[in-house]
């Protein structure tokens, strides 16, 4: 049986021997033949894996050579099957998958990003990380971010590694640190830097840092909204006293206990990606005060806080305790439970409360001196001004005073309409009928319920599902006990 090459040679020979008069001929390639056909460029690419002896090349080196060879290649043979591989490369694709990938890639480069096998998406990312299909590192970064933005709308799994690889790309290419704004957790580092330097930080900076790092959002607390300055002063005093306590009585600082210590460890760039490592000059790349990467003799190390990143529940417990004891000391009508506060922390917070209260009293008792000799002159000037301003006018009608919401007996501070809506939701009733005639919108009532319940639960209890609010399952049983 003749090979495809022999068959093609025979056809070419017949064409050369034919006359210059052309007529209709049968199709030489059927659809099935076209599916199994592999373009010559792809066949040449396959051979690159064996140049110089396959064992002398790593998979990343083979991928880079093949990728640069196929950098501008396009195909038109869509593939609807699945391609699933750990560490996918061109070599792990069948001929049909290979053609399907280059067809899909051509569409992506034209801005038409469609869902495909996740392994195809990773091959495209590997190409850009290797500089394949990019004019320069800046262009590669922009294309990586554009692909992430488009494909995460199709499949969020793409972000599992891509955010880390983008950071590594910026560092290894020595791009300006401004490129890290969207791919590194810089807000966390800034806030933690302030918390670590609590002795030098003013109250505004320290309070903002705690809010950034705490799971308990005290800025949304009812008490904080009523007394923001006092809350800020007590919380900052608490953080400073607790930091001093940890330094005296613990083997670690407050931030080390909550978030971990600063360590330097070996670091692998583009871990779990197929990227050919290129020679790197010795240097240190600073991401933030708490994060830097150093290259020495081609090997990377990373200095950073190795521990819990993001909003911290332990710090959140401290912030919530401060809110609870502030309410308790002021006799606030909406208390928070305080049973689980350790004795040492309770003492620290109450001392902070007393210090802030004493400072307030000191400011209030400062003597105000008035020059009584000037009072008569002020009275005379006011009398002249009053006479000039008197004119005959019709008395203005008194404004209408909105009726106060009807009260309801419950522990959450809900008025009658709010309590009725919450009871209706618990009983699976149509709350639209409950509000009809009250003149209040359902979304406004739902927001009021969430605001008042936040002090009790430290969280919202209602979420909007379309136009109708739904009760979060975690709080449904407790709400039933309180309202039904």
C-alpha positions as CSV (number, residue, x, y, z in Angstrom):
1,X,0.0,0.0,0.0
2,X,1.4,3.4,-1.1
3,X,2.3,6.0,1.6
4,X,0.7,9.4,1.6
5,X,4.0,10.9,0.3
6,X,4.1,8.4,-2.6
7,X,0.5,9.2,-3.3
8,X,1.1,12.9,-3.4
9,X,4.2,12.4,-5.7
10,X,2.1,10.4,-8.1
11,X,-0.6,13.1,-8.3
12,X,2.1,15.8,-8.9
13,X,3.6,13.7,-11.7
14,X,0.2,13.4,-13.4
15,X,-0.3,17.1,-13.2
16,X,3.0,17.8,-14.9
17,X,2.1,15.3,-17.7
18,X,-1.3,16.8,-18.3
19,X,-2.2,19.3,-21.0
20,X,-2.8,23.0,-20.2
21,X,-6.6,22.5,-20.7
22,X,-8.3,21.9,-17.3
23,X,-11.6,20.3,-16.7
24,X,-13.6,19.1,-13.7
25,X,-11.8,16.5,-11.6
26,X,-13.0,14.5,-8.6
27,X,-12.0,15.8,-5.1
28,X,-8.6,14.2,-4.2
29,X,-9.0,14.7,-0.4
30,X,-12.1,13.6,1.4
31,X,-13.1,15.2,4.7
32,X,-11.8,12.2,6.5
33,X,-8.4,12.6,4.7
34,X,-8.3,16.3,5.7
35,X,-8.9,15.5,9.4
36,X,-6.0,13.0,9.4
37,X,-3.7,15.3,7.4
38,X,-0.8,17.0,9.3
39,X,0.7,20.1,7.7
40,X,4.3,20.0,6.8
41,X,5.1,22.8,9.3
42,X,3.8,20.6,12.1
43,X,5.7,17.6,10.9
44,X,8.9,19.6,10.9
45,X,8.1,20.8,14.4
46,X,7.8,17.2,15.6
47,X,11.3,16.5,14.4
48,X,12.8,19.3,16.5
49,X,12.3,17.2,19.7
50,X,14.9,14.8,18.4
51,X,17.6,17.2,17.2
52,X,20.8,16.8,19.1
53,X,19.5,13.7,20.9
54,X,16.2,13.8,22.8
55,X,17.8,12.9,26.1
56,X,20.0,16.1,26.0
57,X,16.9,18.4,26.0
58,X,14.5,19.1,28.9
59,X,10.8,19.2,28.2
60,X,10.9,23.0,28.7
61,X,13.7,23.3,26.1
62,X,11.8,21.2,23.6
63,X,8.7,23.2,24.2
64,X,10.5,26.5,23.7
65,X,12.2,25.3,20.4
66,X,9.0,24.0,19.0
67,X,7.0,27.1,20.2
68,X,9.4,29.6,18.5
69,X,9.3,27.5,15.3
70,X,5.4,27.6,15.3
71,X,5.2,31.2,16.6
72,X,3.3,32.6,13.7
73,X,1.5,29.4,12.5
74,X,-2.2,29.3,12.1
75,X,-4.5,26.4,11.2
76,X,-8.2,26.0,10.3
77,X,-9.1,22.6,11.7
78,X,-11.3,22.9,14.9
79,X,-11.1,20.2,17.5
80,X,-14.1,19.4,19.7
81,X,-12.6,16.6,21.8
82,X,-11.0,16.8,25.2
83,X,-7.3,17.3,25.8
84,X,-6.3,16.7,29.5
85,X,-2.7,16.5,30.6
86,X,-0.6,17.5,33.6
87,X,2.1,19.8,32.3
88,X,0.6,19.9,28.7
89,X,3.0,20.5,25.7
90,X,2.9,20.1,22.0
91,X,4.5,16.7,22.3
92,X,1.6,15.4,24.5
93,X,-0.9,16.3,21.8
94,X,-2.1,14.0,19.0
95,X,-2.0,15.3,15.4
96,X,-5.7,16.2,15.6
97,X,-5.3,17.9,19.0
98,X,-2.2,19.8,17.7
99,X,-4.1,21.2,14.7
100,X,-7.1,22.0,17.0
101,X,-4.8,23.9,19.3
102,X,-3.3,26.1,16.6
103,X,-6.8,26.7,15.3
104,X,-8.0,27.8,18.7
105,X,-4.9,29.9,19.3
106,X,-5.5,31.8,16.0
107,X,-8.9,32.7,17.2
108,X,-7.6,33.9,20.6
109,X,-5.0,36.1,18.9
110,X,-7.8,37.7,16.9
111,X,-9.6,38.5,20.2
112,X,-12.1,35.6,19.9
113,X,-11.6,33.8,23.2
114,X,-13.7,30.7,23.5
115,X,-14.0,27.8,26.0
116,X,-11.7,24.9,25.3
117,X,-9.8,22.2,27.1
118,X,-8.1,23.8,30.1
119,X,-4.8,22.1,29.0
120,X,-5.0,24.1,25.7
121,X,-5.4,27.3,27.8
122,X,-2.3,26.4,29.8
123,X,-0.2,25.7,26.7
124,X,-1.1,29.2,25.5
125,X,-0.1,30.7,28.9
126,X,3.2,28.7,28.7
127,X,3.9,30.2,25.3
128,X,3.5,33.8,26.6
129,X,5.6,33.0,29.8
130,X,8.4,31.9,27.4
131,X,8.0,35.0,25.3
132,X,6.4,33.1,22.4
133,X,4.0,35.3,20.5
134,X,5.0,38.5,22.3
135,X,7.1,41.4,21.0
136,X,8.8,42.0,24.3
137,X,8.2,41.3,28.1
138,X,5.8,44.2,28.4
139,X,3.7,43.0,25.5
140,X,3.8,39.5,27.0
141,X,2.5,40.8,30.3
142,X,-0.4,42.7,28.7
143,X,-1.4,39.6,26.6
144,X,-1.3,37.4,29.7
145,X,-3.5,39.8,31.7
146,X,-5.9,40.2,28.7
147,X,-6.2,36.4,28.4
148,X,-6.8,36.0,32.2
149,X,-9.5,38.7,32.1
150,X,-11.3,37.0,29.2
151,X,-10.9,33.4,30.2
152,X,-11.7,33.7,33.9
153,X,-15.2,34.6,32.8
154,X,-15.4,31.1,31.2
155,X,-13.4,29.1,33.8
156,X,-12.1,30.5,37.1
157,X,-9.7,27.6,37.4
158,X,-7.4,29.6,35.1
159,X,-6.5,31.7,38.1
160,X,-5.3,28.8,40.2
161,X,-1.7,29.3,39.1
162,X,-1.8,32.3,36.7
163,X,-1.7,35.0,39.4
164,X,1.5,33.5,40.8
165,X,3.1,33.0,37.4
166,X,2.3,36.7,36.5
167,X,4.1,37.8,39.6
168,X,7.1,35.6,38.7
169,X,7.0,36.9,35.1
170,X,7.3,40.5,36.3
171,X,10.2,39.7,38.6
172,X,12.1,37.4,36.3
173,X,11.8,39.9,33.4
174,X,12.8,42.7,35.8
175,X,9.7,44.8,34.9
176,X,8.8,47.9,36.8
177,X,7.1,47.1,40.2
178,X,4.0,49.0,39.0
179,X,3.1,45.9,37.0
180,X,2.5,44.1,40.2
181,X,-0.4,46.2,41.2
182,X,-3.0,43.7,40.0
183,X,-1.1,40.5,40.7
184,X,0.4,40.9,44.1
185,X,-1.3,41.3,47.5
186,X,0.3,44.7,48.1
187,X,-2.5,46.0,50.3
188,X,-1.9,43.2,52.7
189,X,1.8,44.0,52.8
190,X,1.2,47.7,53.4
191,X,-1.3,47.1,56.2
192,X,0.9,44.5,57.9
193,X,3.9,46.9,57.7
194,X,1.9,49.5,59.6
195,X,0.8,46.9,62.2
196,X,4.4,45.7,62.7
197,X,5.4,49.4,63.2
198,X,2.7,50.2,65.7
199,X,5.0,52.4,67.8
200,X,5.4,54.9,65.0
201,X,2.0,54.6,63.4
202,X,-0.7,57.3,64.2
203,X,-4.2,56.3,65.1
204,X,-5.6,56.8,61.5
205,X,-3.0,54.6,59.9
206,X,-3.2,51.9,62.6
207,X,-7.0,51.8,62.5
208,X,-7.0,51.5,58.7
209,X,-4.5,48.7,58.9
210,X,-6.5,46.8,61.5
211,X,-9.6,47.1,59.4
212,X,-7.7,45.8,56.3
213,X,-6.4,42.8,58.2
214,X,-9.4,41.9,60.5
215,X,-12.3,39.6,59.6
216,X,-14.5,41.6,61.9
217,X,-15.3,44.8,60.1
218,X,-15.7,47.3,63.0
219,X,-16.2,50.2,60.7
220,X,-19.7,48.7,59.9
221,X,-20.5,48.3,63.6
222,X,-23.5,50.3,64.9
223,X,-21.4,51.5,67.9
224,X,-18.5,52.6,65.7
225,X,-20.9,54.6,63.4
226,X,-22.3,56.4,66.5
227,X,-18.9,57.0,68.2
228,X,-16.2,56.7,65.5
229,X,-13.4,58.6,67.2
230,X,-13.8,56.9,70.5
231,X,-13.9,53.5,68.8
232,X,-10.7,54.3,66.9
233,X,-8.9,55.6,70.0
234,X,-9.9,52.5,72.1
235,X,-9.0,50.0,69.4
236,X,-5.6,51.6,68.7
237,X,-4.8,51.7,72.4
238,X,-5.8,48.0,72.6
239,X,-3.5,47.1,69.7
240,X,-0.6,48.9,71.3
241,X,-1.1,47.5,74.7
242,X,-1.6,44.0,73.3
243,X,1.6,44.3,71.3
244,X,3.5,45.3,74.4
245,X,2.0,42.4,76.3
246,X,3.1,39.9,73.6
247,X,6.7,41.3,73.6
248,X,6.9,40.9,77.3
249,X,5.1,37.6,77.9
250,X,5.3,35.7,74.6
251,X,8.1,34.3,72.4
252,X,6.6,36.1,69.4
253,X,5.2,39.5,68.6
254,X,1.5,40.2,67.9
255,X,2.0,40.2,64.2
256,X,4.1,37.0,64.3
257,X,1.5,35.2,66.2
258,X,-1.3,36.3,63.9
259,X,0.5,36.3,60.5
260,X,3.8,34.5,60.8
261,X,7.5,35.5,60.8
262,X,9.8,37.0,58.1
263,X,11.9,34.2,56.5
264,X,14.2,33.7,53.5
265,X,13.7,30.5,51.7
266,X,14.8,29.1,48.2
267,X,12.3,29.9,45.5
268,X,11.4,28.2,42.2
269,X,10.2,30.6,39.5
270,X,7.2,29.4,37.5
271,X,6.7,26.4,39.7
272,X,4.6,23.8,37.9
273,X,4.8,25.6,34.6
274,X,6.7,24.6,31.4
275,X,9.1,27.6,31.2
276,X,12.7,27.5,29.9
277,X,14.8,29.2,32.5
278,X,17.0,31.9,30.9
279,X,20.3,33.3,32.4
280,X,19.6,35.9,35.1
281,X,21.9,38.6,36.5
282,X,22.4,38.8,40.2
283,X,20.0,41.2,41.8
284,X,17.3,41.8,44.4
285,X,13.8,42.7,43.3
286,X,11.8,44.5,46.1
287,X,8.0,44.0,45.9
288,X,7.3,45.7,49.3
289,X,8.9,46.2,52.7
290,X,7.9,42.7,53.6
291,X,8.6,40.9,50.3
292,X,11.7,40.7,48.1
293,X,13.2,38.2,45.7
294,X,17.0,37.7,45.3
295,X,18.9,36.0,42.5
296,X,22.4,34.8,43.2
297,X,24.3,32.6,40.7
298,X,21.1,31.8,38.8
299,X,19.2,30.6,41.9
300,X,16.3,32.5,43.4
301,X,15.3,33.0,47.1
302,X,12.3,34.8,48.6
303,X,12.1,36.9,51.8
304,X,8.6,37.4,53.0
305,X,6.2,36.7,55.9
306,X,5.5,33.0,55.7
307,X,2.2,32.4,57.4
308,X,-1.5,33.4,57.2
309,X,-2.2,36.0,54.5
310,X,-5.5,37.8,54.1
311,X,-8.0,38.8,56.7
312,X,-7.2,37.2,60.0
313,X,-9.9,35.7,62.3
314,X,-7.7,35.9,65.4
315,X,-7.2,39.6,65.0
316,X,-11.0,39.8,64.2
317,X,-11.7,38.3,67.6
318,X,-9.6,41.0,69.3
319,X,-11.5,43.7,67.4
320,X,-14.9,42.2,68.1
321,X,-14.0,42.0,71.8
322,X,-13.0,45.7,71.8
323,X,-16.4,46.6,70.2
324,X,-18.3,44.4,72.8
325,X,-16.6,45.9,75.8
326,X,-17.0,49.4,74.6
327,X,-20.7,48.8,74.3
328,X,-20.8,47.2,77.7
329,X,-18.9,50.1,79.4
330,X,-21.2,52.7,77.8
331,X,-24.4,50.8,78.4
332,X,-25.1,50.7,74.7
333,X,-28.6,49.3,74.0
334,X,-27.3,46.7,71.5
335,X,-24.7,44.5,73.3
336,X,-22.5,41.8,71.8
337,X,-21.8,38.5,73.6
338,X,-18.5,38.7,75.6
339,X,-18.2,35.2,77.2
340,X,-15.2,34.0,75.2
341,X,-12.8,37.0,75.9
342,X,-9.7,35.9,77.8
343,X,-9.1,37.6,81.1
344,X,-5.8,39.3,80.0
345,X,-7.4,40.7,76.9
346,X,-10.5,41.9,78.8
347,X,-8.2,43.7,81.2
348,X,-6.2,45.3,78.3
349,X,-9.3,46.5,76.5
350,X,-11.0,47.9,79.7
351,X,-7.8,49.8,80.6
352,X,-7.8,51.3,77.1
353,X,-11.4,52.3,77.6
354,X,-10.6,54.0,80.9
355,X,-7.7,55.8,79.4
356,X,-9.7,57.1,76.5
357,X,-12.6,58.1,78.8
358,X,-10.2,60.0,81.1
359,X,-8.7,61.9,78.1
360,X,-12.2,62.9,77.0
361,X,-13.1,64.2,80.5
362,X,-9.8,66.1,80.6
363,X,-10.6,67.8,77.3
364,X,-14.1,68.6,78.4
365,X,-13.0,70.2,81.7
366,X,-10.5,72.6,80.1
367,X,-11.3,76.1,81.2
368,X,-12.8,78.4,78.5
369,X,-12.0,82.1,79.2
370,X,-14.4,84.8,77.9
371,X,-13.5,88.6,77.9
372,X,-16.7,90.0,79.5
373,X,-15.6,93.6,78.6
374,X,-16.4,92.9,75.0
375,X,-19.9,91.5,75.5
376,X,-21.7,94.9,75.3
377,X,-20.1,95.7,72.0
378,X,-21.3,92.4,70.6
379,X,-24.8,93.0,71.8
380,X,-24.9,96.5,70.3
381,X,-23.7,95.2,66.9
382,X,-26.3,92.3,67.0
383,X,-29.1,94.8,67.7
384,X,-28.2,96.9,64.7
385,X,-28.1,93.8,62.5
386,X,-31.4,92.6,63.7
387,X,-33.2,95.9,62.9
388,X,-31.8,95.8,59.4
389,X,-33.0,92.3,58.7
390,X,-36.6,92.6,60.1
391,X,-39.1,92.5,57.1
392,X,-42.8,91.7,57.0
393,X,-43.2,88.2,55.7
394,X,-45.9,85.5,55.8
395,X,-45.1,82.9,58.4
396,X,-43.7,79.7,56.8
397,X,-45.8,76.6,57.2
398,X,-44.3,74.1,59.6
399,X,-42.8,71.1,57.9
400,X,-44.6,67.8,58.2
401,X,-42.9,65.4,60.5
402,X,-42.7,61.8,59.2
403,X,-44.3,59.3,61.4
404,X,-42.0,57.2,63.5
405,X,-41.9,53.5,62.6
406,X,-44.1,51.4,64.9
407,X,-42.0,49.5,67.5
408,X,-41.8,45.8,67.8
409,X,-40.8,43.7,70.8
410,X,-37.6,41.9,69.7
411,X,-33.9,41.8,70.7
412,X,-32.6,43.0,67.4
413,X,-34.0,46.6,67.4
414,X,-36.3,45.9,64.4
415,X,-39.4,48.1,63.9
416,X,-42.7,46.5,63.2
417,X,-42.3,46.4,59.4
418,X,-38.8,45.0,59.5
419,X,-39.8,42.3,62.0
420,X,-42.8,41.4,59.9
421,X,-40.7,41.0,56.8
422,X,-38.1,38.8,58.6
423,X,-40.9,36.7,60.1
424,X,-42.5,36.4,56.7
425,X,-39.2,35.2,55.2
426,X,-38.8,32.6,58.0
427,X,-42.3,31.3,57.3
428,X,-41.8,31.3,53.5
429,X,-44.6,33.9,53.0
430,X,-44.9,36.6,50.3
431,X,-43.3,39.6,52.0
432,X,-44.5,41.8,49.2
433,X,-48.0,41.6,50.7
434,X,-46.7,42.4,54.1
435,X,-45.1,45.7,53.0
436,X,-47.9,46.8,50.7
437,X,-49.3,50.0,51.9
438,X,-46.3,50.8,54.2
439,X,-44.7,53.1,51.7
440,X,-41.3,51.3,52.1
441,X,-39.3,49.5,49.5
442,X,-38.4,45.8,50.1
443,X,-34.7,46.4,49.3
444,X,-34.6,49.3,51.8
445,X,-36.2,47.2,54.5
446,X,-33.7,44.4,53.8
447,X,-30.8,46.7,54.2
448,X,-32.2,48.0,57.5
449,X,-32.6,44.4,58.7
450,X,-29.0,43.6,57.8
451,X,-27.7,46.7,59.5
452,X,-29.5,46.0,62.8
453,X,-28.7,42.3,62.8
454,X,-25.0,42.9,62.1
455,X,-24.4,43.9,65.7
456,X,-25.7,40.5,66.9
457,X,-24.3,38.2,64.2
458,X,-21.3,40.1,62.9
459,X,-22.5,39.4,59.4
460,X,-25.4,40.1,57.0
461,X,-28.4,37.7,57.5
462,X,-30.1,38.5,54.2
463,X,-28.9,38.3,50.6
464,X,-30.8,39.4,47.5
465,X,-31.8,36.6,45.2
466,X,-33.1,38.5,42.2
467,X,-35.7,40.9,43.7
468,X,-36.5,38.8,46.7
469,X,-34.2,38.6,49.8
470,X,-33.2,35.2,51.2
471,X,-32.1,34.3,54.7
472,X,-28.7,32.8,55.1
473,X,-29.0,29.2,56.3
474,X,-26.4,29.7,59.0
475,X,-28.6,32.1,60.9
476,X,-32.1,30.8,60.2
477,X,-32.5,28.7,63.3
478,X,-31.4,31.4,65.7
479,X,-33.6,34.0,64.0
480,X,-36.6,31.6,64.4
481,X,-35.9,31.3,68.1
482,X,-35.8,35.1,68.5
483,X,-38.8,36.1,66.3
484,X,-41.2,33.1,66.1
